[in-house]
Amino acid sequence: MYSCREKVEKAVAERVAAGFVTDVIVIFRPEYRRAQERILEAREPEARGEKIRVLEAAMLKSLDAVAGALLNRGRTRAVPSVPVSLAKSSMNETSGSGQMVSSWLTNSVSLLASPDWIKRLAAHRLVTRIVTNKTEKLARPFRTEPRGAPPESAGVAWGLRHMGIPEVWAQGLSGKGVSVGHLDTGVDAAHPELEGRVAEWEAFDQFGNALTGTPRYDSDFHGTHTAGVIAGGSAGGMAIGIAPGARLCCALVLPQGSGTTKQIVRGMEWCLARGVDVLNLSLGGSGYNEAYESAVRHINMLGTFSAFSVGNSGIGVTGSPANHRDACAVGALNEQDEVADFSGGGAFVWDDNDVYVKPDLCAPGVAIHSSIPTAYVRETGSDPYDDLDGTSMAAPHVSGTVALLWEAFPYASASQIREALFATCRPLGPSFHNMHSGRGLIQPLDALRKLERIVRASKTPRRRSSPSGTANRVESISLPNAPPGKVAGN
């Protein structure tokens, strides 16, 4: 049982003591009926829409609670995930802001709150935690010296070759019919590598409000680079994208490389509401952010696979949301299978007795050749490409790989794909799962074989629906056997 003091994050408590209005996120304990619990426990992909509606209903109850706690009057109802205005006549000058932004993904509301409001909310039985709306940043990449053009016979970026992606492409796979949510600094949708691949777009402000109508653009260069690794083509003479047939749903949540927890959560919700199969988040904040706990849990529950960059601060340091227990955190390695010095990692304790380690696995993240916005290089006359280092570059290698696996087996579940990826990593350290390299290097072709065995062994394979609403028709594929003693993809 939380006390009021335990419910309030230290940084918030300090501001309350100083008498400051604070931008907070108020996290609620959801209350479900038994019928709603059964919907949330359903494994069928078709239940996704119903699950979101159950989460929205729980959020409405939380809005009722916060209105009652703050205004001492009758309950109010509002549409989830949109700003909620509270009557000005019910507030005094020290109350804070009359606008709340709710989140069904995290069962929380965020607002500028006075010390009095924070104390009232902390006393409410449904409130579990009050935290600050933290500043989040990119896992800022490093620029490497240009490696020079590879031999024409290669024609594929080294990271893709290193993972054996051409062998997966040889099975007729390109990520077609799979949608990938891309939360970043935006995207240059007109870049030759990405033209026609950005299916949907939205931008969000620091309070989580959608800026509908904002033109598609990249406020930095980071988003165009990570998008290129996921779904870029070969317009520049080298294949840079793992899943060139996938469709991207891009959300600008880090303008100029910096944003807030609210922006990122709302970007997640926007992508999930559009039925994305994969979420790529090459971003994070320092430390452990409790606001992401239910977000990561609900993403998995909705059947979406998410890949998070673990951070670029070296061993012993990780970024959030990658360091949450149920997140798939991705570290970076180079062409020699050496984990990059900057790649983060660490060990954590969950509920006082469950120790877990991050990252979960590694992927290429050094000297990654991909697209950057054409506007960035227009004045110099150089090509719109760059080689960058970072776990930001590693996570999209995982997201693109998942898109290929899901095209091959559209009826597989996110947990089955996760199992196939984790079980087939090639260990790079003394133990199977360590806090430097995780389980090791992702092996897409081996994961494809493993996933085929997992799906065939399941009792009732079900087809997942493509974004257009029509079922993909791929039932199974024939895969060549790996030669004895050789790891596929090397």
C-alpha positions, 0 to 999 in steps of 0.5 A, spaced: 500 500 500 503 506 497 503 512 502 502 519 499 509 520 500 511 514 496 506 515 491 510 522 489 517 521 485 522 525 489 523 530 484 516 532 484 516 532 492 521 537 492 517 542 487 511 541 491 515 543 498 518 549 494 511 551 492 512 550 484 507 548 479 509 542 476 508 538 469 506 531 472 504 525 469 499 521 474 499 514 473 493 510 475 491 503 477 486 500 472 480 497 475 477 492 470 471 487 470 472 480 469 469 480 462 474 486 460 480 481 464 478 476 459 479 480 453 485 483 455 488 476 456 485 473 449 491 471 444 487 472 438 490 478 434 483 479 432 482 481 439 486 487 438 481 493 437 477 490 443 483 490 448 484 498 446 477 499 447 478 496 454 484 500 456 480 506 453 474 505 458 479 504 464 482 511 462 475 514 462 474 511 470 481 515 471 479 521 468 472 521 473 477 520 479 481 525 477 476 530 476 472 528 482 479 529 486 481 536 483 474 539 483 470 536 488 464 536 484 460 531 479 464 526 475 466 528 468 467 524 462 471 525 456 474 522 449 481 518 451 487 521 449 485 528 447 485 534 451 480 535 457 478 542 459 476 543 466 472 549 468 476 555 470 470 557 475 472 551 479 479 553 480 483 558 484 489 562 482 494 556 484 491 550 481 495 550 475 493 548 468 486 547 466 488 542 461 489 535 462 492 530 456 490 522 458 493 516 455 490 509 455 496 506 453 499 508 460 492 509 464 495 516 466 493 523 465 498 529 465 497 536 467 501 542 470 499 541 477 499 546 483 502 543 490 495 543 492 493 538 486 498 534 487 497 532 494 490 531 493 491 526 487 496 523 491 491 521 496 486 518 491 486 510 492 487 509 484 493 513 484 499 509 484 505 514 482 506 521 480 512 523 476 515 528 472 514 529 465 521 528 463 525 530 457 527 525 453 533 525 447 535 521 442 540 515 443 545 521 439 549 517 434 556 518 432 559 520 426 564 515 423 569 517 418 567 515 411 568 508 409 568 509 402 564 505 396 564 498 397 566 493 391 560 494 386 559 486 387 557 487 394 551 492 393 549 491 400 550 495 406 555 491 411 550 490 417 545 487 412 550 482 409 553 481 416 546 478 418 545 474 412 539 479 410 540 477 402 539 470 404 532 472 407 531 476 401 532 470 397 526 467 400 522 472 396 521 476 403 521 484 403 517 486 409 511 487 404 504 487 408 507 489 414 507 496 418 512 499 422 511 504 427 517 509 427 518 514 433 523 519 431 525 526 429 521 526 423 523 523 416 524 526 409 519 522 406 521 525 399 528 522 400 530 517 394 530 511 398 524 512 402 519 515 397 512 512 397 514 508 403 511 513 408 504 511 409 502 515 415 505 521 418 503 525 425 507 530 429 506 531 437 508 537 441 511 537 448 504 536 451 502 530 447 497 534 443 497 532 435 499 537 430 495 535 425 497 538 418 504 539 419 508 537 413 512 531 413 519 533 414 525 531 419 527 536 424 534 533 425 537 527 420 536 522 425 529 519 423 531 519 416 537 515 417 533 510 422 528 509 417 532 508 411 535 502 415 528 499 416 525 500 409 530 504 405 531 501 398 537 501 393 537 508 390 544 510 391 547 504 388 547 500 395 541 496 399 541 500 405 534 497 408 532 491 411 525 491 409 524 495 403 517 492 402 514 495 409 510 501 410 512 506 415 508 510 420 512 515 422 511 520 428 515 526 430 516 526 437 523 528 438 523 535 434 531 537 433 532 531 437 529 532 444 522 531 447 518 529 453 515 522 455 508 525 453 510 526 446 513 519 446 507 516 449 502 519 445 506 517 438 506 510 441 498 510 442 498 513 435 502 508 431 498 502 435 491 505 433 493 504 426 495 497 427 502 497 426 506 490 427 512 493 429 515 499 433 522 502 433 524 507 438 531 509 437 531 514 443 530 514 451 532 518 457 537 516 462 535 512 468 529 508 469 522 512 467 516 509 471 511 512 466 513 507 461 512 500 465 505 499 463 506 502 456 511 496 454 506 491 458 500 494 453 504 494 447 506 486 448 499 485 450 496 488 444 501 483 439 506 489 437 513 487 437 517 493 439 525 494 439 528 499 443 536 502 443 539 501 449 543 507 449 550 510 448 553 511 454 557 505 455 556 499 460 553 500 466 548 505 463 542 504 460 536 508 457 529 508 458 524 505 455 529 500 453 531 498 460 524 496 462 524 488 464 519 486 458 522 491 453 527 488 447 533 492 448 538 492 442 546 493 443 551 495 437 556 491 435 561 492 429 564 488 423 568 484 427 563 482 432 566 487 437 560 490 442 561 498 441 565 501 447 559 506 447 553 501 447 550 501 454 548 495 458 546 493 465 543 489 470 536 490 474 532 488 480 524 487 479 520 486 485 526 485 489 527 478 487 527 478 479 534 480 476 534 481 469 539 484 464 539 489 458 541 489 452 537 483 450 541 482 443 545 486 439 545 488 431 550 492 427 551 499 429 557 502 427 559 505 421 552 504 418 550 507 411 543 510 410 539 516 408 540 523 411 535 528 409 536 531 402 536 538 405 541 537 409 546 536 404 543 540 398 548 546 399 554 542 399 552 538 393 554 531 396 550 525 396 544 524 402 547 519 405 552 518 411 555 513 416 553 513 423 555 509 429 550 508 435 545 503 438 540 508 434 542 504 428 542 497 431 535 497 433 532 498 426 536 492 424 531 488 429 525 492 427 526 490 419 528 483 421 521 482 424 518 485 418 521 480 414 519 474 419 512 477 420 511 477 412 513 470 412 509 467 417 503 473 418 499 468 423 505 468 428 504 472 435 509 477 437 511 472 443 513 467 438 517 472 434 521 474 440 522 467 442 525 465 435 529 471 435 532 470 442 533 463 441 537 463 435 542 469 437 549 467 436 553 468 443 558 473 443 560 473 451 562 468 456 555 467 458 548 466 454 545 473 456 550 478 459 550 486 460 554 487 454 552 483 448 545 480 451 544 474 448 549 475 442 548 477 434 541 477 431 541 471 426 535 472 421 535 466 417 536 462 423 530 465 426 526 464 420 527 457 421 526 457 428 519 461 427 517 456 422 518 450 427 514 454 433 508 456 428 507 449 426 508 446 433 502 451 435 495 448 436 491 453 432 495 457 427 491 464 426 492 469 420 494 476 422 490 481 418 495 486 413 494 493 414 489 493 408 484 488 412 485 483 407 489 476 410 496 475 408 496 468 404 503 466 405 502 459 409 509 456 409 516 457 406 521 452 404 528 454 407 534 451 405 538 447 411 544 450 414 551 447 412 553 443 418 558 447 423 556 454 419 552 459 422 547 462 417 548 469 415 556 469 416 
